[in-house]
Amino acid sequence: MLQKLSAQKHWQPYKGPFTITRIQPGDILVENEDFAFGPLSIIDHAVMKKGLTIKMHEHVNDEILSYVWRGTMHHKDSTGIEVPITPGHLMMMNAGRSFWHEEKVKNDQVEMLQIFVRPHETDLEPTIQFHEKPIRNRDWYLMVGPEESQARLKVRQNVYILDAHPKQGDQLDIPVYQGLQPFLYVLDGELSIGDIQIQKMEAVTDLVEPLPPITAVEDTTVLLFFVDMNAPVSMEGTISGKRAY
């Protein structure tokens, strides 16, 4: 049975030059004491205004995918890396026991996702990864997967993350990852799936059956997660480890 997470369920912990709409994936479930969907903890849908600087700050035990949809976010970290993160240029911070970084918007406004996953262990070795992918792939592209997977970016957890940018009228089949549960999030645009509509900042899952094909009502950007709902997790993450806000 399809279960939908509507945009009205979200809240905004920050508003102004830096506005975050916080998606709690576990809110899609009927009964769930935690806001996470297995180890998929938080999706921060952020809008950052020109001139904004988020000063150097620490993450501990967070696995964080930075996915820029529009604009350029300038990243700087404690390892000395300085790099622009743009549409198609992905960044994965595996914070482990400690990782510091700064974010800056120099020119146009940025709209992006920061996706927080709980790692399978506490205090792993910190690392950072980058990957250049197609910018507007109309079919699914595997961005992130476990360390033993073929994904270009690795997460220390049994989670896969894909994206697609179907054009109006495109229909996409949903892949199946055996033993993992799907969570489909619309970053922008609108989809139909089954007999329901999924608009910007909304999500859908089915815990029993594979998801049916999706049809783009308009040009759309969609992220698709496959999650091991029973995976061991560290609850020590700076953001991902919280149980309630």
Salt bridges, closest charged atoms under 4 A:
ASP34 OD2 - ARG118 NH1 2.67
ASP44 OD1 - ARG22 NE 2.74
ASP62 OD2 - HIS59 ND1 2.95
GLU63 OE2 - ARG156 NE 2.92
ASP77 OD2 - HIS75 NE2 2.67
GLU111 OE2 - HIS45 NE2 2.71
GLU111 OE1 - ARG70 NH2 2.80
GLU111 OE2 - LYS200 NZ 2.96
GLU121 OE2 - HIS120 ND1 3.58
GLU125 OE1 - ARG97 NH1 2.93
GLU147 OE1 - HIS120 NE2 3.85
ASP163 OD2 - LYS133 NZ 3.00
ASP163 OD2 - HIS165 NE2 3.18
ASP170 OD1 - ARG138 NH2 2.92
ASP188 OD1 - LYS200 NZ 3.36
GLU202 OE1 - LYS4 NZ 3.37
ASP219 OD2 - LYS167 NZ 3.96
